[in-house]
Amino acid sequence: MPELPDVEGFRRVLESCAKGRVIQRVHVRDAGVLHGVSARRLREALEGRRFTEPERHGKWLLARTGDGPTLMLHFGMTGRLVCGRPGDAAEAHDRVLFTLGGGRRLHYRDQRKLQGLWLADDDSDVARLLSGQGPDAMAVGREEFGAALCSHRGRVKTVLTDQSVLAGLGNLLADEILWRARLPPTGRAMDLTEAERRRLYTQMRRTLRSAVTAGCVPPRDSWITGHRDDPVPACPRCGGPLSRSRMAGRTTVWCPRCQRPAHAPA
């Protein structure tokens, strides 16, 4: 599933491929990815305008058109943005194609179509669509982060991946951050000590910086992400066996030796 680093990568694709270019044609190949807007209205709203500086909030990508409407994209489980040329053959899962000036074409590609595209007429419409989102995980301050954790009784893994609490973190990032912070995913968020919250925030920032540079959550040997699918997964830090369970419907991987609660015996 695309998480914050992937969507930041898509923002860069949009910036390099489309920024400043005229939208010459919008070809909706599958209206099933459109939400609250018809294919005709999307074409009429965007054709002839220019994409300006794109923005990202959590897992949402905002393709602005200056003083015009904002195209809002959410990539669900399998969505992505691809930059190509008008003569390139469209692939089976290309749902919307944006032909741009300068010989570029932007492809919204999505196999499972779990999310898609929205059209916001103005900033108040953008705010409405993002109203259920918490602060962006890359931009949130330490105090706001700590206050959010203190106010939730749920398990810390579940709270970290709740987009209404913190926007952008998904399953892989949450597991990686908790492993780096040496905190178990099963502990209650509100029970974390101030030192643990500070450590968690620091590791979140470090993990996000590395992942954004890579454009994904990289499966490196030194990361727990690089071992979660091994036949016999072992912790890259202590060598102990990794545990695996389901939490909030998603596979959670952690090291029971490294990620002990503060009160647990060694």
TABELUR-V394883 format. One record per pair of residues at least 12 apart in sequence whose ideal C-beta (glycine too) atoms are under 10 Angstrom apart, sorted by the first residue. I is the first residue (numbers start at 1). J is the second residue. D is the distance in Angstrom with one decimal. If there is no record, write none. Layout:
# TABELUR-V394883
<<I J D> <I J D>>
This chain:
# TABELUR-V394883
<<1 59 8.7> <1 75 8.1> <1 76 7.4> <1 77 5.0> <1 78 8.0> <1 79 9.4> <1 114 9.2> <1 170 5.4> <1 171 6.9> <1 172 8.1> <1 217 9.9> <1 250 9.1> <2 59 6.5> <2 61 9.6> <2 74 9.0> <2 75 4.3> <2 76 7.7> <2 77 7.9> <2 78 8.2> <2 79 6.5> <2 80 7.1> <2 81 10.0> <2 115 9.5> <2 170 7.8> <2 216 8.5> <2 217 9.9> <3 58 9.2> <3 59 6.8> <3 75 9.6> <3 137 9.3> <3 161 9.4> <3 168 6.7> <3 169 6.7> <3 170 3.7> <3 171 7.9> <3 172 6.4> <3 173 5.3> <3 174 9.1> <3 208 9.6> <3 211 7.8> <3 216 8.0> <3 217 6.2> <4 56 7.8> <4 57 9.7> <4 58 6.5> <4 59 6.5> <4 136 7.9> <4 137 5.8> <4 138 6.6> <4 166 9.8> <4 167 8.0> <4 168 3.3> <4 169 6.6> <4 170 7.6> <4 173 6.9> <4 208 6.6> <4 211 7.5> <4 212 7.4> <4 217 9.1> <5 138 9.4> <5 168 8.7> <5 170 9.6> <5 172 9.5> <5 173 7.7> <5 207 9.2> <5 208 7.0> <5 209 9.5> <5 210 8.6> <5 211 3.8> <5 212 4.8> <5 213 8.2> <5 214 6.7> <5 215 6.1> <5 216 5.6> <5 217 6.2> <5 218 8.6> <6 59 8.4> <6 75 7.3> <6 79 9.4> <6 80 7.8> <6 81 10.0> <6 170 8.9> <6 211 8.7> <6 212 9.5> <6 214 9.8> <6 215 6.8> <6 216 5.5> <6 217 8.0> <7 56 5.6> <7 57 9.1> <7 58 7.7> <7 59 5.3> <7 60 7.3> <7 61 5.6> <7 73 8.5> <7 74 8.7> <7 75 6.5> <7 79 9.4> <7 80 9.7> <7 81 9.3> <7 168 7.6> <7 212 9.8> <7 215 9.9> <8 56 5.8> <8 59 10.0> <8 61 8.9> <8 138 7.9> <8 168 8.9> <8 208 9.1> <8 211 8.7> <8 212 5.1> <8 213 9.6> <8 215 7.4> <8 216 9.8> <9 56 9.8> <9 80 8.9> <9 81 8.6> <9 211 9.8> <9 212 8.0> <9 213 10.0> <9 214 8.7> <9 215 3.7> <9 216 7.0> <10 54 8.8> <10 56 8.1> <10 59 9.9> <10 61 5.6> <10 63 9.9> <10 73 7.6> <10 75 7.0> <10 79 8.4> <10 80 6.6> <10 81 4.4> <10 82 9.3> <10 108 9.7> <10 215 9.0> <11 53 9.7> <11 54 5.1> <11 55 7.4> <11 56 4.7> <11 61 5.7> <11 62 8.7> <11 63 9.0> <11 73 9.7> <11 81 8.7> <12 54 8.6> <12 56 9.6> <12 81 9.5> <12 212 9.7> <12 215 7.8> <13 54 9.2> <13 61 9.5> <13 80 8.5> <13 81 4.8> <13 82 7.2> <13 83 5.5> <13 106 7.9> <13 107 9.8> <13 215 9.5> <14 51 7.0> <14 53 9.6> <14 54 4.5> <14 55 9.8> <14 56 9.5> <14 61 6.8> <14 62 9.4> <14 63 5.9> <14 64 10.0> <14 71 9.5> <14 73 8.6> <14 81 6.0> <14 83 8.4> <14 98 9.7> <14 106 7.0> <15 51 8.6> <15 52 9.8> <15 53 7.2> <15 54 5.5> <15 63 9.8> <16 83 7.0> <16 104 9.4> <17 51 8.8> <17 81 7.9> <17 82 8.7> <17 83 3.6> <17 84 8.5> <17 98 9.0> <17 100 7.3> <17 102 9.5> <17 104 5.4> <17 105 8.4> <17 106 5.5> <17 107 9.6> <18 50 8.6> <18 51 4.2> <18 52 9.4> <18 54 7.9> <18 63 7.4> <18 81 9.2> <18 83 7.8> <18 98 7.0> <18 100 5.5> <18 101 9.5> <18 102 9.4> <18 104 6.7> <18 105 9.4> <18 106 5.4> <19 50 8.3> <19 51 5.7> <19 52 6.7> <19 53 6.5> <19 54 7.0> <19 63 9.5> <19 64 9.7> <19 100 9.8> <20 50 6.0> <20 51 7.2> <20 52 7.4> <20 53 9.2> <20 100 9.5> <20 101 8.7> <20 102 8.8> <21 50 6.3> <21 51 6.3> <21 98 9.2> <21 99 9.7> <21 100 4.1> <21 101 4.6> <21 102 5.4> <21 103 9.5> <21 104 6.2> <21 106 9.1> <22 47 8.8> <22 48 6.9> <22 49 7.4> <22 50 5.4> <22 51 8.7> <22 99 9.5> <22 100 6.7> <22 101 4.1> <22 102 8.5> <23 43 9.3> <23 45 9.7> <23 46 5.0> <23 47 5.6> <23 48 6.9> <23 49 5.6> <23 50 7.0> <23 51 6.7> <23 63 9.7> <23 65 7.6> <23 68 9.8> <23 71 9.3> <23 98 5.8> <23 99 7.6> <23 100 6.2> <23 101 8.2> <23 106 8.9> <24 47 6.9> <24 48 8.1> <24 86 8.8> <24 98 8.5> <24 99 4.8> <24 100 6.4> <24 101 6.1> <24 102 9.8> <24 104 9.8> <24 105 9.4> <25 43 7.9> <25 46 9.5> <25 47 6.4> <25 86 8.7> <25 97 7.8> <25 98 7.5> <25 99 4.1> <25 100 8.8> <25 105 8.9> <26 39 8.0> <26 40 9.8> <26 42 5.8> <26 43 4.5> <26 44 9.0> <26 45 8.7> <26 46 5.3> <26 47 5.8> <26 71 9.4> <26 96 7.0> <26 97 7.6> <26 98 5.8> <26 99 7.8> <26 106 9.9> <27 39 8.9> <27 43 8.4> <27 90 8.4> <27 94 9.1> <27 95 9.9> <27 96 7.0> <27 97 4.3> <27 98 7.9> <27 99 7.1> <27 105 9.1> <28 40 8.8> <28 42 6.4> <28 43 7.4> <28 95 7.5> <28 96 5.3> <28 97 8.2> <28 108 9.5> <28 117 9.0> <29 90 6.8> <29 92 9.7> <29 93 9.5> <29 94 6.2> <29 95 5.7> <29 96 6.6> <29 97 6.7> <29 107 9.7> <29 108 9.4> <30 93 8.7> <30 94 8.5> <30 95 4.3> <30 96 7.6> <30 108 9.5> <30 110 8.6> <30 113 7.3> <30 116 9.2> <31 95 8.6> <31 96 9.0> <31 116 9.5> <31 117 9.9> <32 95 7.4> <32 110 9.5> <32 113 5.4> <32 116 7.5> <33 73 9.4> <33 74 9.8> <33 76 9.2> <33 79 8.3> <33 95 4.4> <33 96 6.6> <33 108 6.9> <33 110 6.1> <33 113 5.4> <33 114 9.4> <33 115 7.8> <33 116 3.4> <33 117 5.7> <34 95 8.7> <34 96 7.9> <34 116 6.2> <34 117 5.6> <34 118 8.1> <34 119 8.3> <35 72 9.0> <35 74 8.8> <35 115 8.1> <35 116 5.6> <35 117 6.8> <35 118 5.0> <35 119 8.7> <35 129 9.3> <36 117 9.5> <36 118 6.0> <36 119 7.2> <36 120 9.5> <36 125 9.8> <36 129 9.0> <37 69 9.3> <37 71 9.4> <37 116 10.0> <37 117 7.5> <37 118 6.8> <37 119 4.3> <37 120 9.6> <37 121 9.8> <38 119 9.6> <39 96 8.7> <41 69 9.7> <41 119 7.1> <42 69 9.2> <42 71 8.1> <42 96 7.9> <42 117 7.5> <42 118 9.9> <42 119 6.0> <45 65 8.5> <45 68 7.3> <45 69 5.0> <45 70 10.0> <45 71 8.6> <45 119 5.9> <45 121 8.1> <46 63 9.0> <46 65 6.8> <46 68 7.8> <46 69 7.2> <46 71 6.7> <46 98 7.7> <46 119 8.0> <47 98 9.4> <47 99 9.3> <48 65 9.7> <48 68 9.3> <49 64 9.8> <49 65 4.2> <49 66 7.1> <49 67 9.4> <49 68 4.8> <49 69 8.0> <49 71 9.8> <50 64 9.7> <50 65 6.3> <50 66 6.6> <50 68 8.6> <50 100 9.0> <50 101 8.3> <51 63 5.8> <51 64 7.2> <51 65 6.1> <51 66 8.8> <51 68 9.8> <51 71 8.2> <51 98 8.3> <51 100 7.6> <51 106 8.5> <52 64 4.9> <52 65 6.3> <52 66 5.0> <52 67 9.3> <52 68 9.0> <52 70 9.6> <53 66 9.5> <54 70 9.5> <54 71 9.3> <54 73 9.5> <54 81 9.9> <55 70 8.7> <55 72 9.9> <55 126 9.2> <55 136 10.0> <56 73 9.8> <56 136 7.6> <56 138 8.4> <56 139 10.0> <56 167 9.5> <56 168 8.4> <57 72 9.4> <57 126 9.0> <57 129 9.8> <57 130 5.8> <57 133 6.2> <57 134 9.8> <57 135 8.9> <57 136 5.3> <57 138 9.6> <57 139 8.7> <57 167 6.0> <57 168 8.0> <58 74 9.4> <58 130 8.3> <58 133 5.5> <58 134 7.6> <58 135 8.6> <58 136 5.5> <58 137 6.9> <58 138 9.0> <58 139 9.7> <58 163 6.1> <58 166 7.9> <58 167 2.5> <58 168 4.0> <58 169 8.3> <58 170 9.8> <59 73 9.6> <59 74 6.3> <59 75 6.9> <59 76 8.9> <59 79 9.9> <59 115 8.7> <59 133 8.8> <59 136 9.8> <59 137 9.8> <59 163 7.1> <59 167 6.9> <59 168 5.9> <59 169 9.1> <59 170 7.5> <60 72 6.1> <60 73 7.1> <60 74 5.6> <60 75 9.0> <60 115 9.4> <60 118 9.1> <60 126 9.3> <60 129 7.9> <60 130 6.5> <60 133 7.2> <60 136 9.4> <60 163 9.4> <60 167 7.6> <60 168 9.1> <61 73 4.4> <61 74 7.6> <61 75 7.7> <61 79 9.6> <61 81 7.7> <61 117 9.9> <62 120 8.0> <62 126 6.7> <62 129 9.4> <62 130 8.7> <63 81 9.3> <63 98 8.9> <63 106 8.9> <63 117 9.1> <64 120 9.3> <64 123 9.8> <64 126 8.9> <67 122 9.0> <68 121 8.9> <68 122 9.3> <69 119 5.5> <69 120 6.1> <69 121 5.3> <69 122 7.5> <69 125 8.1> <69 126 9.4> <70 118 8.8> <70 119 7.6> <70 120 4.4> <70 121 8.2> <70 122 8.1> <70 123 8.0> <70 125 7.6> <70 126 5.5> <70 129 9.1> <71 96 9.5> <71 98 8.8> <71 108 9.5> <71 117 6.3> <71 118 7.7> <71 119 6.2> <71 120 7.9> <72 116 9.6> <72 117 7.0> <72 118 4.3> <72 119 7.3> <72 120 5.6> <72 125 9.0> <72 126 7.0> <72 129 5.9> <72 130 8.3> <73 96 9.4> <73 108 6.8> <73 110 9.7> <73 115 8.0> <73 116 7.6> <73 117 5.6> <73 118 7.9> <74 110 9.9> <74 114 8.7> <74 115 3.8> <74 116 6.8> <74 117 8.1> <74 118 7.7> <74 129 9.4> <75 108 8.8> <75 109 9.5> <75 110 7.0> <75 114 8.8> <75 115 6.2> <75 116 8.8> <76 110 6.7> <76 111 9.4> <76 112 6.5> <76 113 7.3> <76 114 3.4> <76 115 3.5> <76 116 7.4> <77 110 8.6> <77 111 8.1> <77 112 5.2> <77 113 9.3> <77 114 5.2> <77 115 8.2> <78 93 7.8> <78 109 8.4> <78 110 5.6> <78 111 4.2> <78 112 4.6> <78 113 8.2> <78 114 7.4> <78 115 9.5> <79 93 9.2> <79 95 8.6> <79 108 7.0> <79 109 7.0> <79 110 4.0> <79 111 8.3> <79 112 8.3> <79 113 8.3> <79 114 7.9> <79 115 6.3> <79 116 7.6> <79 117 9.5> <80 93 9.2> <80 107 8.4> <80 108 8.1> <80 109 5.2> <80 110 7.3> <80 111 9.4> <81 98 9.7> <81 106 6.4> <81 107 7.0> <81 108 6.3> <81 109 7.4> <81 110 9.9> <82 94 7.9> <82 97 10.0> <82 105 9.0> <82 106 7.5> <82 107 4.3> <82 108 8.4> <82 109 5.6> <83 100 9.2> <83 104 6.4> <83 105 7.6> <83 106 6.1> <83 107 7.6> <84 97 8.8> <84 103 10.0> <84 104 7.6> <84 105 5.0> <84 106 7.8> <84 107 6.0> <85 99 9.5> <85 100 9.8> <85 102 9.9> <85 103 5.7> <85 104 6.6> <85 105 5.9> <86 99 5.4> <86 100 8.6> <86 103 6.6> <86 104 7.9> <86 105 5.0> <87 103 8.7> <87 105 8.6> <88 105 6.7> <88 107 8.3> <90 105 9.0> <90 107 7.2> <90 109 9.2> <91 107 7.5> <91 109 6.5> <91 111 10.0> <92 109 9.2> <92 111 8.5> <93 107 9.2> <93 108 9.5> <93 109 5.1> <93 110 6.0> <93 111 4.7> <93 112 8.8> <93 113 8.7> <94 107 4.8> <94 108 7.2> <94 109 5.1> <94 110 8.6> <95 107 8.5> <95 108 5.4> <95 109 6.9> <95 110 5.5> <95 111 9.5> <95 113 7.0> <95 116 7.4> <95 117 8.2> <96 108 4.3> <96 109 9.0> <96 110 9.1> <96 116 8.6> <96 117 6.4> <97 109 9.6> <130 167 8.2> <131 164 9.6> <132 163 7.2> <132 164 5.5> <132 167 9.3> <133 163 5.8> <133 164 6.8> <133 165 9.5> <133 166 9.1> <133 167 4.4> <133 168 9.0> <134 148 6.8> <134 162 7.5> <134 163 6.5> <134 164 5.4> <134 165 4.7> <134 166 4.8> <134 167 5.1> <134 168 9.0> <134 169 9.8> <135 148 7.9> <135 165 8.8> <135 166 6.6> <135 167 6.6> <135 168 9.2> <136 166 8.1> <136 167 5.2> <136 168 5.8> <137 160 8.7> <137 163 9.8> <137 165 9.9> <137 166 5.2> <137 167 6.3> <137 168 3.9> <137 169 5.3> <137 173 8.1> <137 177 9.4> <137 204 6.6> <137 205 8.9> <137 207 9.8> <137 208 6.3> <138 167 9.3> <138 168 6.7> <138 204 9.2> <138 205 8.1> <138 208 5.7> <138 209 8.6> <138 212 7.4> <139 167 9.2> <139 168 9.3> <140 165 9.9> <140 166 6.6> <140 167 8.7> <140 168 9.3> <140 201 8.4> <140 204 8.8> <140 205 9.4> <141 201 8.9> <142 197 8.3> <142 198 7.0> <142 201 5.1> <142 202 8.5> <142 205 9.0> <143 197 9.9> <143 201 9.5> <144 166 9.4> <144 201 9.9> <145 160 10.0> <145 165 9.6> <145 166 7.4> <145 197 7.3> <145 198 9.4> <145 200 8.0> <145 201 5.0> <145 204 7.7> <145 205 9.5> <146 192 8.5> <146 194 7.3> <146 196 9.9> <146 197 4.5> <146 198 7.6> <146 200 8.9> <146 201 7.1> <147 197 9.4> <148 160 9.6> <148 162 9.3> <148 164 9.8> <148 165 5.3> <148 166 6.5> <148 189 8.2> <148 197 9.7> <149 165 8.2> <149 166 9.1> <149 188 9.5> <149 189 4.4> <149 190 6.8> <149 191 9.5> <149 192 6.0> <149 196 9.2> <149 197 5.7> <149 200 7.7> <149 201 9.0> <150 189 7.5> <150 190 5.5> <150 191 9.4> <150 192 8.0> <150 194 9.4> <150 197 7.7> <151 165 8.6> <151 189 8.4> <151 190 7.0> <152 165 6.5> <152 188 8.2> <152 189 4.7> <152 190 6.0> <153 188 5.9> <153 189 7.3> <153 190 5.5> <153 191 8.8> <154 188 7.0> <154 189 6.1> <154 190 8.5> <154 248 8.7> <155 184 9.0> <155 185 6.4> <155 186 5.5> <155 187 6.8> <155 188 6.4> <155 189 7.1> <155 247 6.6> <155 248 8.0> <155 252 9.3> <156 174 8.5> <156 177 9.8> <156 178 6.9> <156 181 9.4> <156 183 6.5> <156 184 7.9> <156 185 6.3> <156 186 7.9> <156 187 5.3> <156 188 6.9> <156 189 4.5> <156 190 9.1> <156 191 8.6> <156 192 6.7> <156 196 9.0> <156 197 9.7> <156 200 7.7> <157 169 9.8> <157 171 8.7> <157 174 5.4> <157 175 7.4> <157 177 9.5> <157 178 6.4> <157 183 9.2> <157 184 8.6> <157 185 3.5> <157 186 7.3> <157 187 8.8> <157 189 9.0> <157 247 5.5> <157 248 7.4> <157 250 8.7> <157 252 5.9> <157 254 8.5> <158 174 8.7> <158 185 8.3> <158 186 9.5> <158 188 9.7> <158 189 8.1> <158 247 6.4> <158 248 4.8> <158 249 10.0> <158 250 9.4> <158 252 9.5> <159 174 9.2> <159 188 8.7> <159 189 4.2> <159 190 8.8> <159 192 9.9> <159 248 9.9> <160 173 8.0> <160 174 4.4> <160 175 9.5> <160 177 7.0> <160 178 7.5> <160 185 8.6> <160 189 8.0> <160 200 8.4> <160 204 8.1> <161 173 8.2> <161 174 5.0> <161 175 9.6> <161 185 9.9> <161 247 8.9> <161 248 6.8> <161 250 7.5> <161 252 9.8> <162 189 9.6> <162 248 8.5> <165 189 8.6> <166 204 8.8> <168 204 9.9> <168 208 8.0> <169 204 7.7> <169 207 9.5> <169 208 8.5> <170 217 8.0> <170 250 8.5> <171 217 9.2> <171 228 9.8> <171 247 9.0> <171 248 8.8> <171 249 9.6> <171 250 4.5> <171 251 7.1> <171 252 7.6> <171 253 9.2> <172 207 10.0> <172 211 8.8> <172 216 8.8> <172 217 4.2> <172 218 9.7> <172 219 8.9> <172 223 9.4> <172 224 9.2> <172 225 5.5> <172 228 7.9> <172 250 9.5> <172 251 9.8> <172 253 9.1> <173 204 8.1> <173 207 6.6> <173 208 7.4> <173 211 6.8> <173 217 5.7> <173 225 8.6> <174 204 9.2> <174 207 9.8> <174 247 9.3> <174 248 9.8> <174 250 8.8> <174 252 8.2> <175 217 9.1> <175 223 9.7> <175 224 6.2> <175 225 7.2> <175 228 7.2> <175 242 9.8> <175 247 9.7> <175 250 9.2> <175 251 8.7> <175 252 6.2> <175 253 5.3> <175 254 6.6> <175 259 9.9> <176 203 8.5> <176 204 9.4> <176 207 5.4> <176 208 9.8> <176 210 9.4> <176 211 8.0> <176 217 6.5> <176 218 9.6> <176 220 9.9> <176 223 5.9> <176 224 5.8> <176 225 5.3> <176 226 9.6> <176 228 9.4> <176 253 9.4> <177 200 6.8> <177 201 9.4> <177 202 9.8> <177 203 5.3> <177 204 4.9> <177 205 9.3> <177 206 8.7> <177 207 5.1> <177 208 8.3> <177 211 9.9> <177 224 9.9> <178 200 7.5> <178 203 8.2> <178 204 9.4> <178 207 9.9> <178 224 8.9> <178 252 8.9> <178 253 9.8> <178 254 6.5> <178 255 9.7> <178 259 6.5> <179 203 8.6> <179 207 9.4> <179 223 8.1> <179 224 4.3> <179 225 8.7> <179 228 10.0> <179 235 8.0> <179 236 9.0> <179 237 7.8> <179 242 9.1> <179 253 8.1> <179 254 6.2> <179 255 6.3> <179 258 6.9> <179 259 6.3> <180 199 8.8> <180 200 8.9> <180 202 9.0> <180 203 4.1> <180 204 8.6> <180 206 7.2> <180 207 6.1> <180 223 8.5> <180 224 8.1> <180 237 9.1> <180 258 9.6> <180 259 9.7> <181 196 7.4> <181 197 9.5> <181 198 9.6> <181 199 4.9> <181 200 4.6> <181 201 8.7> <181 202 7.8> <181 203 4.3> <181 204 7.9> <181 206 9.8> <181 207 9.2> <181 259 8.3> <182 196 8.9> <182 199 7.6> <182 200 9.6> <182 203 8.8> <182 237 8.9> <182 255 8.6> <182 258 5.6> <182 259 5.6> <182 260 7.5> <182 262 9.7> <183 196 6.1> <183 197 9.6> <183 199 7.5> <183 200 6.2> <183 203 8.8> <183 254 8.9> <183 258 9.6> <183 259 5.9> <183 260 8.9> <183 261 8.2> <183 262 8.9> <184 243 9.5> <184 252 10.0> <184 254 6.3> <184 255 9.2> <184 256 7.7> <184 258 9.4> <184 259 4.6> <184 260 6.7> <184 261 5.8> <184 262 9.8> <184 264 8.5> <185 243 9.5> <185 245 8.6> <185 247 6.3> <185 248 10.0> <185 252 5.3> <185 253 8.8> <185 254 5.4> <185 259 7.5> <186 243 9.9> <186 245 8.5> <186 247 7.6> <186 252 8.4> <186 254 8.3> <186 259 9.2> <186 261 8.5> <187 259 9.2> <187 260 9.9> <187 261 5.8> <187 262 8.8> <191 261 8.8> <191 262 9.3> <191 263 10.0> <192 262 8.9> <193 262 6.7> <195 262 8.8> <196 261 9.7> <196 262 7.0> <207 223 8.5> <207 225 9.6> <210 223 8.6> <211 223 9.3> <211 225 9.1> <220 236 8.6> <221 236 6.2> <222 236 5.6> <222 237 8.5> <223 236 6.9> <224 236 6.6> <224 237 8.2> <224 242 7.1> <224 253 6.4> <224 254 7.6> <224 255 7.1> <224 258 9.2> <224 259 9.6> <225 253 8.5> <227 242 6.7> <227 253 8.1> <227 255 9.7> <228 242 7.1> <228 244 7.8> <228 251 7.7> <228 252 9.5> <228 253 4.4> <228 254 9.7> <229 251 9.7> <229 253 9.1> <230 242 8.3> <233 253 6.9> <233 255 9.4> <234 255 8.7> <235 253 9.8> <235 254 8.9> <235 255 4.0> <235 256 9.1> <235 257 6.8> <235 258 5.9> <235 259 9.0> <236 255 9.0> <236 258 9.8> <237 255 7.0> <237 257 8.9> <237 258 5.6> <237 259 9.9> <238 255 6.6> <238 257 5.3> <238 258 5.4> <239 255 9.5> <239 257 8.8> <240 255 5.9> <240 256 7.3> <240 257 4.1> <240 258 7.3> <241 255 8.2> <241 256 8.1> <241 257 8.4> <242 254 6.8> <242 255 5.7> <242 256 8.2> <242 257 9.5> <242 258 9.6> <242 259 9.9> <243 255 7.3> <243 256 5.1> <243 257 9.6> <243 259 8.9>>
